[in-house]
């Protein structure tokens, strides 16, 4: 159950990050170069896919009656986290999801 909550938040964060990096100005802010059009389309597609997975895990955690409401809250929380990280620690915002898989595995085994 706790692993579902964490997975929902992690996919919401990764989805918002991918959508953010799919915009040229935010990509330049982190990597100091413009993205190719194919990379931008790929990031946007990955972002929407991650948000859909986040909705699935929210529904697993809270059920389909409350899951979409929690999903909107997690999207807002993830967007706020990116809002705080990107101007000051933009590389941290991008590399942070690398720690999600080990954290999720540890939470899944402990719960």
C-alpha positions in Angstrom: 0.0 0.0 0.0 2.8 2.4 0.9 4.6 1.4 -2.2 1.6 2.5 -4.3 1.6 5.9 -2.7 5.3 6.3 -3.4 5.0 5.1 -6.9 2.2 7.5 -7.6 4.2 10.4 -6.3 7.4 9.3 -8.2 5.6 8.9 -11.5 3.9 12.3 -11.0 7.2 13.9 -10.4 8.9 12.2 -13.4 5.9 13.2 -15.6 6.0 16.8 -14.6 9.8 16.8 -15.0 9.6 15.3 -18.5 6.9 17.7 -19.5 9.0 20.6 -18.2 12.1 19.4 -20.0 10.1 19.1 -23.1 9.9 22.9 -23.3 12.9 24.5 -24.9 13.5 27.2 -22.3 13.6 24.8 -19.4 15.8 22.3 -21.2 18.2 25.1 -22.0 18.2 26.1 -18.3 19.5 22.7 -17.3 21.7 21.6 -20.2 22.7 24.9 -21.7 21.7 23.8 -25.2 18.5 23.5 -27.2 16.8 20.1 -27.5 16.2 18.6 -30.9 12.5 18.4 -32.0 12.5 14.6 -31.7 13.8 14.8 -28.1 11.2 17.3 -27.2 8.4 15.1 -28.6 9.9 12.1 -26.7 10.0 14.0 -23.4 6.4 15.1 -23.8 5.2 11.6 -24.6 7.2 10.2 -21.6 5.7 12.9 -19.4 2.1 12.0 -20.3 2.8 8.3 -20.0 4.3 8.9 -16.5 1.3 10.9 -15.5 -1.0 8.1 -16.7 1.0 5.6 -14.6 0.7 8.0 -11.6 -3.1 8.0 -12.0 -3.0 4.2 -12.1 -1.1 4.0 -8.9 -3.3 6.6 -7.2 -6.3 4.5 -8.1 -4.5 1.4 -6.7 -3.8 3.3 -3.4 -7.1 5.1 -2.9 -9.6 3.5 -5.3 -11.2 5.0 -8.3 -13.5 7.2 -6.3 -10.7 9.2 -4.6 -7.7 8.3 -6.7 -8.1 11.0 -9.3 -8.5 13.6 -6.6 -5.3 12.4 -5.0 -3.7 12.4 -8.4 -4.4 16.1 -8.9 -2.9 16.8 -5.5 0.3 14.8 -6.3 0.6 16.6 -9.6 0.4 19.9 -7.8 2.9 18.8 -5.2 5.3 17.6 -7.9 4.9 20.8 -9.8 5.7 22.8 -6.7 8.8 20.8 -6.0 10.0 21.5 -9.5 9.2 25.1 -9.1 11.4 25.2 -6.0 14.3 23.1 -7.4 14.7 24.3 -11.0 15.8 27.9 -10.4 18.4 27.0 -7.8 19.3 23.3 -8.2 18.3 22.4 -11.7 20.6 19.5 -12.1 19.4 18.0 -8.8 15.8 18.3 -10.0 16.8 16.2 -13.1 18.9 13.6 -11.4 16.6 13.1 -8.4 14.5 10.4 -10.1 17.5 8.1 -10.2 17.0 7.5 -6.5 13.3 6.6 -6.9 13.7 3.0 -7.9 16.0 1.9 -5.0 13.7 3.8 -2.6 10.6 2.2 -4.0 12.2 -1.3 -3.8 13.1 -0.7 -0.2 9.6 0.5 0.7 8.0 -2.4 -1.1 10.2 -5.0 0.7 9.6 -3.4 4.1 5.8 -3.0 3.8 
